[in-house]
C-alpha cells in the first residue's frame, strides 16, 4: 500500500526535525501499524498500547468536557511518549529522550499528525479504517443503539450499571 511508504517518509523527516527523537509510529486508532521507525521497540505492541491509551484519552476528554482528543503526553524516568491525533482514523506516537525540547516535540508532532491525516484520508478515506465495513450499530441483532454511531472507532463504550431483576436475599 502506497500510504505506508508516504507515512514512513513523513516519520523519517520528523526524526530529522526533532533532535533527541528516539522513534515514531503511525497506527490506526484500533491499533494496526501503518508505518514505524521505532528501533528496539515492538511496533505491534506499541500500536496496541497506543490504541488503549487513545480510548482512555477520549473518555477523559469527554468526561472533563474538554472537546475532541488532540494529544497525550506521558513522561517516564527516561523520556517522553507523545501521542497526537492524525485525523479520525490514525494516530501518531513519538518516543523522545528525557532532554528533548518538549515545545519542539509538540510543534513537529502536531504538524506530522496533520500531514499523516492528509495522507491516510487521501488514500483510505476518512472513516475508512479497519472497521469501515462493519454494519451500522443499529443494523445488527443485539447491537448497541444508534447513539454509538457518533463514538469514534477505538474508544470504549460507556456501560451503565443495571438494577438487579430480583431483590438480593438477606440473611435470616
C-alpha positions as CSV (number, residue, x, y, z in Angstrom):
1,X,0.0,0.0,0.0
2,X,1.5,3.4,-1.0
3,X,0.2,5.1,2.1
4,X,2.6,3.2,4.2
5,X,5.6,4.4,2.1
6,X,4.4,8.0,2.3
7,X,3.8,7.8,6.1
8,X,7.2,6.3,6.6
9,X,8.8,9.1,4.7
10,X,7.0,11.6,7.0
11,X,8.2,9.7,10.1
12,X,11.8,9.9,8.8
13,X,11.5,13.6,8.0
14,X,10.1,14.1,11.5
15,X,13.2,12.4,13.0
16,X,15.5,15.0,11.3
17,X,13.4,17.9,12.5
18,X,13.3,16.9,16.2
19,X,16.6,16.3,18.0
20,X,16.5,13.6,20.6
21,X,13.5,11.9,18.9
22,X,14.1,8.1,19.6
23,X,11.3,6.7,17.5
24,X,7.9,7.3,15.9
25,X,4.9,5.2,15.0
26,X,1.8,5.8,12.9
27,X,-1.1,3.5,13.5
28,X,-4.9,3.2,13.1
29,X,-7.0,4.2,16.0
30,X,-7.8,0.5,16.6
31,X,-4.1,-0.5,16.9
32,X,-2.9,-1.6,13.4
33,X,0.6,-0.3,12.4
34,X,0.6,1.9,9.4
35,X,4.4,2.7,9.5
36,X,7.1,2.8,12.1
37,X,10.6,4.0,12.9
38,X,11.0,2.6,16.4
39,X,14.3,0.8,16.8
40,X,14.4,-1.5,19.8
41,X,10.6,-1.5,20.3
42,X,8.0,-3.9,19.1
43,X,5.8,-1.8,16.8
44,X,2.7,-4.0,17.1
45,X,2.7,-3.9,20.9
46,X,3.2,-0.1,20.9
47,X,0.4,0.3,18.4
48,X,-1.9,-1.8,20.6
49,X,-1.0,0.2,23.7
50,X,-1.5,3.4,21.8
51,X,-5.0,2.3,20.9
52,X,-5.7,1.5,24.5
53,X,-4.4,4.9,25.7
54,X,-6.3,6.6,23.0
55,X,-9.5,5.0,24.2
56,X,-8.9,6.3,27.7
57,X,-7.9,9.7,26.5
58,X,-11.1,10.0,24.5
59,X,-13.1,9.1,27.6
60,X,-11.1,11.6,29.8
61,X,-11.7,14.5,27.4
62,X,-15.4,13.6,27.2
63,X,-15.8,13.3,30.9
64,X,-14.0,16.5,31.6
65,X,-15.9,18.4,28.9
66,X,-12.7,19.3,27.0
67,X,-13.8,18.5,23.5
68,X,-12.2,16.1,21.0
69,X,-8.9,14.3,21.7
70,X,-5.9,16.1,20.3
71,X,-2.8,14.8,22.2
72,X,-1.5,12.9,25.1
73,X,1.9,13.3,26.8
74,X,3.4,10.8,29.2
75,X,6.7,11.3,30.9
76,X,8.8,8.4,32.2
77,X,12.1,8.4,34.0
78,X,14.0,8.1,30.7
79,X,11.9,10.2,28.4
80,X,8.5,11.1,26.8
81,X,5.8,9.3,24.9
82,X,3.6,11.7,23.0
83,X,0.5,10.7,21.1
84,X,-1.2,13.0,18.6
85,X,-4.5,12.6,16.7
86,X,-3.9,12.2,12.9
87,X,-7.3,12.7,11.6
88,X,-10.2,10.5,12.7
89,X,-8.7,7.1,11.7
90,X,-5.0,7.4,12.6
91,X,-2.7,8.3,15.5
92,X,0.9,9.3,15.7
93,X,3.1,8.2,18.7
94,X,6.5,9.6,19.3
95,X,9.2,8.4,21.7
96,X,11.7,11.0,22.8
97,X,14.7,11.2,25.2
98,X,14.4,13.0,28.5
99,X,16.3,16.0,27.3
100,X,14.1,16.7,24.3
101,X,12.7,20.2,23.7
102,X,9.0,19.4,24.6
103,X,7.8,22.5,22.8
104,X,9.5,21.4,19.6
105,X,8.2,17.9,20.1
106,X,4.6,19.2,20.2
107,X,5.1,21.6,17.3
108,X,6.5,19.0,15.0
109,X,4.3,16.2,16.3
110,X,1.2,18.3,15.5
111,X,2.4,19.1,12.1
112,X,3.2,15.5,11.3
113,X,-0.1,14.3,12.7
114,X,-1.9,16.7,10.3
115,X,0.2,15.5,7.4
116,X,-0.4,11.9,8.2
117,X,-4.1,12.6,8.4
118,X,-4.0,14.0,4.9
119,X,-2.1,11.0,3.6
120,X,-4.4,8.5,5.2
121,X,-7.6,10.3,4.3
122,X,-6.4,10.7,0.7
123,X,-5.6,7.0,0.3
124,X,-8.0,5.3,2.6
125,X,-10.7,7.9,3.0
126,X,-12.0,9.4,6.2
127,X,-13.6,6.8,8.3
128,X,-12.1,4.1,6.1
129,X,-10.2,2.2,8.7
130,X,-10.3,-1.4,9.8
131,X,-14.0,-1.4,10.8
132,X,-15.3,0.6,7.9
133,X,-17.1,-2.5,6.5
134,X,-18.9,-3.2,9.8
135,X,-22.7,-2.8,9.7
136,X,-24.0,0.3,11.3
137,X,-24.7,0.0,15.1
138,X,-28.5,-0.3,14.7
139,X,-28.4,-2.9,11.9
140,X,-27.1,-5.9,13.8
141,X,-29.1,-8.0,16.2
142,X,-28.4,-7.1,19.8
143,X,-26.0,-4.3,18.7
144,X,-25.9,-1.1,20.7
145,X,-28.3,1.6,19.7
146,X,-27.8,4.4,17.2
147,X,-26.2,6.7,19.8
148,X,-23.0,4.7,19.4
149,X,-22.6,5.8,15.8
150,X,-21.1,9.1,17.0
151,X,-18.4,7.2,19.0
152,X,-15.1,7.2,17.2
153,X,-13.6,3.8,16.5
154,X,-11.0,2.9,19.1
155,X,-12.9,4.5,22.0
156,X,-14.5,2.5,24.8
157,X,-18.3,2.3,25.2
158,X,-19.8,3.6,28.4
159,X,-21.5,0.9,30.4
160,X,-24.5,1.9,32.6
161,X,-25.0,-0.3,35.6
162,X,-28.4,-2.0,35.7
163,X,-30.6,-2.7,38.7
164,X,-30.9,-6.4,39.5
165,X,-34.1,-8.0,38.3
166,X,-34.6,-9.6,41.8
167,X,-34.0,-8.4,45.3
168,X,-31.0,-10.0,46.9
169,X,-31.7,-12.3,49.8
170,X,-30.8,-11.1,53.2
171,X,-29.6,-13.5,55.9
172,X,-32.2,-14.8,58.2
